[in-house]
Amino acid sequence: MPRLRLALSVCAVALAVATPSLAQRAAPVAVARAATAPMSAAERSAAVAAIIAAVETRYVFPARVAAIRDHLNAGLAAGRYDTTDRGVFAERLTADLRESSDDRHMYLNNDPAQYAAAITSDGEVFDNPELQAIWAAAARRSNNGLTEMRILPGNVRYLRLSQFHWVEDRTGQAYDDAMRFLRDGDAVIIDLRGNGGGSHAAVRYLLSHFMDGDELDITFLEAGEEPVQSRTLDHLPAGRMKGKPLYVLISRQVGSAAEAFAYDVQQFRLGTLVGGTTGGAANNNTFVPIAPGFMLSVSYGRPVHPVSGTNWEGVGVAPDVEVDPLTALDAASALALKGLLEQADADPVDRAGWEWARAGVEARLNPVEIPAEQLEPLAGTYGGRTILFLNGALVWRLGGGQDFPLRPMTRDGLFSVEGTDNRMRARLTGDALEVFRVEEPAPSRFPRD
């Protein structure tokens, strides 16, 4: 099966003139770069001509080629690209490529290192060993895009995916480890916010864990070529997680391959999408080196989903539950815990853990503010335990003089004890301190001294 790449950078979705990252490339990192010479007028003209030639040869929608060509030629003639700064040149070309094509996968990157690697061999860029080495290094530094794994309160397992890297014989092992971690959760949250895309192979590998094997995932179409089907994998070392409550966090900065996974989750009804509508970049793209140091992304094919019969190009993937993406993790946690608590046959110990976790999430989603004049009278000593009123808030001073802030959870005096990993809470009634611990069925009560 061809190695299909779909990539779009985070900033490219939000800002039309931003410079997107390449497929199979992680988020930008600080690297040493040699100074590049200013662009000359001859280099600018040659670059525009080469871009037009690549579009005429490869672009997926031939009917749009003339409009793209005319737009770029007009920009060149009008002096729009008259800059010696290569980054500015790439931004202006990116904006015009997208305006004339209405295609989020049309962009120009200023990347001398990848350009130098790309021109070392002819043919498909994804077969270039020097480029593969650059992409593999980026994948290694970010753990193949699997950048964060956490156990949230209530045994909700969380995975942050910053990009869909794929390196043969390496990335699959990283996913296996992550899937084993997620498998033991009561519910799963996969965070795609800010994920600009990457490799379809990684999407298929992740998706296969939530579906049966050998199911049609998507079909890729390219003019003059036979359709290429992508099907879920039969063998998964970590096993499947079909039926596991799944929540996927999305935002406007989610693009391309990351959108493909979100679209699959929605179309196959595998889980719930939480956050904001994604960027809307569905087409398959490849890369063409453009002198004197650029890489052009050009769409050459398009995907068709077996459920919808179409894709998400230009419209994005809408969430099932729309919330501010900044609060999407808490919103998804609340949904997950609510669903778990609706299980009539749940283990009482599990249910107690979910109730504890849900109270904490709801307090973050609906923060409580208590006036200082109501907090100050609660300060005092309770069974030798000291509650102080400092800087307009309450703190619990434990042995050794360490202060733990008390954050209001409810208006009736329930507080979280910050710094205890969400394992302890306190209720101040005025005449007593009640201490709740996650592992204990009932609170301990200490009267005011």
NORTA-V785085 format. One record per residue. N is the residue number from 1. SS is DSSP state (H for helix, E for strand, L for the rest). PSI is psi as a letter, one per 40 degrees, with the letter a starting at -180 (999 if undefined). Layout:
n=(N,N)
ss=(SS,SS)
psi=(PSI,PSI)
//
This chain:
n=(1,2,3,4,5,6,7,8,9,10,11,12,13,14,15,16,17,18,19,20,21,22,23,24,25,26,27,28,29,30,31,32,33,34,35,36,37,38,39,40,41,42,43,44,45,46,47,48,49,50,51,52,53,54,55,56,57,58,59,60,61,62,63,64,65,66,67,68,69,70,71,72,73,74,75,76,77,78,79,80,81,82,83,84,85,86,87,88,89,90,91,92,93,94,95,96,97,98,99,100,101,102,103,104,105,106,107,108,109,110,111,112,113,114,115,116,117,118,119,120,121,122,123,124,125,126,127,128,129,130,131,132,133,134,135,136,137,138,139,140,141,142,143,144,145,146,147,148,149,150,151,152,153,154,155,156,157,158,159,160,161,162,163,164,165,166,167,168,169,170,171,172,173,174,175,176,177,178,179,180,181,182,183,184,185,186,187,188,189,190,191,192,193,194,195,196,197,198,199,200,201,202,203,204,205,206,207,208,209,210,211,212,213,214,215,216,217,218,219,220,221,222,223,224,225,226,227,228,229,230,231,232,233,234,235,236,237,238,239,240,241,242,243,244,245,246,247,248,249,250,251,252,253,254,255,256,257,258,259,260,261,262,263,264,265,266,267,268,269,270,271,272,273,274,275,276,277,278,279,280,281,282,283,284,285,286,287,288,289,290,291,292,293,294,295,296,297,298,299,300,301,302,303,304,305,306,307,308,309,310,311,312,313,314,315,316,317,318,319,320,321,322,323,324,325,326,327,328,329,330,331,332,333,334,335,336,337,338,339,340,341,342,343,344,345,346,347,348,349,350,351,352,353,354,355,356,357,358,359,360,361,362,363,364,365,366,367,368,369,370,371,372,373,374,375,376,377,378,379,380,381,382,383,384,385,386,387,388,389,390,391,392,393,394,395,396,397,398,399,400,401,402,403,404,405,406,407,408,409,410,411,412,413,414,415,416,417,418,419,420,421,422,423,424,425,426,427,428,429,430,431,432,433,434,435,436,437,438,439,440,441,442,443,444,445,446,447,448,449)
ss=(L,L,L,L,E,E,E,L,L,H,H,H,H,H,L,L,L,L,L,L,L,L,L,L,L,L,L,L,L,L,L,L,L,L,L,L,L,L,L,L,H,H,H,H,H,H,H,H,H,H,H,H,H,H,H,H,H,H,L,L,L,H,H,H,H,H,H,H,H,H,H,H,H,H,H,H,H,L,L,L,L,L,L,L,L,H,H,H,H,H,H,H,H,H,H,H,H,H,H,H,H,L,L,L,L,L,E,E,E,E,L,H,H,H,H,H,H,H,L,L,L,L,L,L,H,H,H,L,H,H,H,H,H,H,H,H,H,H,H,H,H,L,H,H,H,E,E,E,E,E,E,E,L,L,L,E,E,E,E,E,E,L,L,E,L,L,L,L,L,L,H,H,H,H,H,H,H,H,H,H,H,H,H,L,L,L,E,E,E,E,E,L,L,L,L,L,E,E,E,H,H,H,H,H,H,H,H,H,L,L,L,L,L,L,L,E,E,E,E,E,E,L,L,L,L,L,L,E,E,E,E,L,L,L,L,L,L,L,L,L,L,L,L,L,L,E,E,E,E,E,L,L,L,L,L,L,H,H,H,H,H,H,H,H,H,H,H,L,L,L,L,E,E,E,E,L,L,L,L,L,L,L,L,E,E,E,E,E,E,E,L,L,L,E,E,E,E,E,E,E,E,E,E,E,E,L,L,L,L,L,L,L,L,L,L,L,L,L,L,L,E,E,L,L,H,H,H,H,H,H,H,H,H,H,H,H,H,H,H,H,H,L,L,L,L,L,L,H,H,H,H,H,H,H,H,H,H,H,H,H,H,H,H,H,H,L,L,L,L,L,L,H,H,H,H,H,H,H,L,E,E,E,L,L,E,E,E,E,E,E,L,L,E,E,E,E,E,L,H,H,H,L,E,E,E,E,E,E,L,L,L,L,L,E,E,E,E,L,L,L,L,L,L,E,E,E,E,E,L,L,L,E,E,E,E,E,E,L,L,L,L,L,L,E,E,E,E,E,L)
psi=(h,i,g,h,h,h,i,h,i,d,d,d,d,d,h,d,e,i,h,i,i,i,i,f,h,i,i,h,i,h,i,h,h,i,h,i,i,i,h,i,d,d,d,d,d,d,d,d,d,d,d,d,d,d,d,d,d,e,h,d,g,d,e,e,d,d,d,d,d,d,d,d,d,d,d,d,d,e,e,d,e,g,i,e,h,d,d,d,d,d,d,d,d,d,d,d,d,d,d,d,d,f,h,e,e,h,i,h,h,g,g,d,d,d,d,d,d,d,e,e,i,i,a,h,d,e,e,h,d,d,d,d,d,d,d,d,d,d,d,d,d,e,f,f,e,g,e,h,h,i,h,i,h,e,f,h,h,h,h,h,h,d,i,g,i,h,h,h,e,d,d,d,d,d,d,d,d,d,d,d,d,d,d,e,i,d,i,h,h,h,h,e,h,e,h,e,a,b,h,d,d,d,d,d,d,d,d,d,e,e,i,i,i,f,i,h,d,i,h,h,h,h,h,e,i,i,i,h,h,h,i,i,i,d,h,h,d,e,i,i,f,h,e,h,h,h,h,h,h,i,i,d,e,h,i,b,d,d,d,d,d,d,d,d,d,d,d,e,f,e,a,h,h,h,b,i,h,a,d,f,h,d,i,h,i,i,i,h,h,h,i,e,f,i,h,h,h,h,h,e,i,i,i,h,h,d,d,d,e,a,a,e,h,e,d,a,h,i,i,d,h,h,i,h,d,d,e,d,d,d,d,d,d,d,d,d,d,d,d,d,e,e,h,d,f,i,h,d,d,d,d,d,d,d,d,d,d,d,d,d,d,d,d,d,d,g,i,h,h,h,i,d,e,d,d,d,e,e,i,a,h,h,f,e,h,h,h,i,h,h,f,e,i,i,i,h,h,a,i,e,e,h,h,h,i,h,h,h,d,i,e,f,e,h,i,i,g,i,e,f,f,f,e,i,i,i,h,h,e,d,e,i,h,h,h,h,i,d,e,h,d,i,i,h,h,h,i,h,999)
//
